[in-house]
């Protein structure tokens, strides 16, 4: 490798490190929600393509330096990392292959451990920084493998918390490893003699890699800016929804708790109609949150204008982290507890023939789950960005439904709505379905402004 290739390799390693640190900072602020950002897939692709090109140049360095064991184990690491990246990309864009994520991570980490041992004990050990990379990679790899395997068989909350912290902070350790690689190449670069790079093949390679390096810089900056802008907007929105959730608690006069015969409990809010009259009948709107008490429909229907136009009881069950309302594989469901809570409500004026259910995302899945498992309980449903089981479509052919989804939704595949809507129609039902061709996951504002939506919902009544 000549000096120019060294510079290009350092650029790619530097970009990988910088984008990784930036990803860590945004992820630390956003948490798992970072994966739901529409711009994250672009950022993910650019970062991983950049890292892949840097890895290929690193392999060329090993090959040219005659570090054969490092080269061959490095190839294995690149292949397993490609497998892991592919699985994660498919999971991010379609929701598929999620069950393969953990095996792909473990396979990649095992390859890294072998690679690290080679850097320590093969002829690369003569290079101080490469040997240090080996030591650090070995320690990090073993710790992460232990944490991931241990996390599969948790014994107590303290251990789970420790494993979670390890997983959260591990990226920083990998970025330090990248810095060690850069230090190695900067040190070698200073000792290199200027070589003749006029060989046509070498000149062509340098030109192509130079263009790729420039493109990588441009795309990293561009997609990084998009990610920052969207994450800032999402962060502000989360703060606002948290404030709105507290407003709901205040309007409800505080949270209530229902305890069933087995001792299981559910926290919930019940907001009474404005100018509540015990002698009148009011519909009950069950608003399923995607987390905590954060439910868009409840926030909207509890405003002064909507409360006077659509007087109703607003019921919001609390959604603990990691749990939901059903319909999501691997996610604990509180649906049966919610049904019991609704049935146990004693407030005068609740019209049991006008109980409606709605929710977004996790709440959208729950909405489908609720009407499919208890069609007798609800008069209408409005699932947003959710998904239901087509096998259960025959149970809800007579249920008034208006479903919504964004065609470009990366978090909840649009097929989740399309498939069950199609199944209901084949079974003889007539559900309404609105799909936004240019929208992704965050469609609630458009949904809530749909002309005639709320009039349609509050006009429904179960016979």
PyMOL commands that set and color helices and strands:
alter all, ss='L'
color gray80, all
select helices_A, chain A and resi 3-36+40-64+68-94+98-121+123-126+128-152+157-191+200-251+296-301+304-309+335-344+362-373+390-396+415-426+444-448+453-459
alter helices_A, ss='H'
color red, helices_A
select strands_A, chain A and resi 256-259+265-271+282-288+312-317+323-324+332-333+350-360+380-384+400-406+432-436
alter strands_A, ss='S'
color yellow, strands_A
deselect
rebuild
show_as cartoon
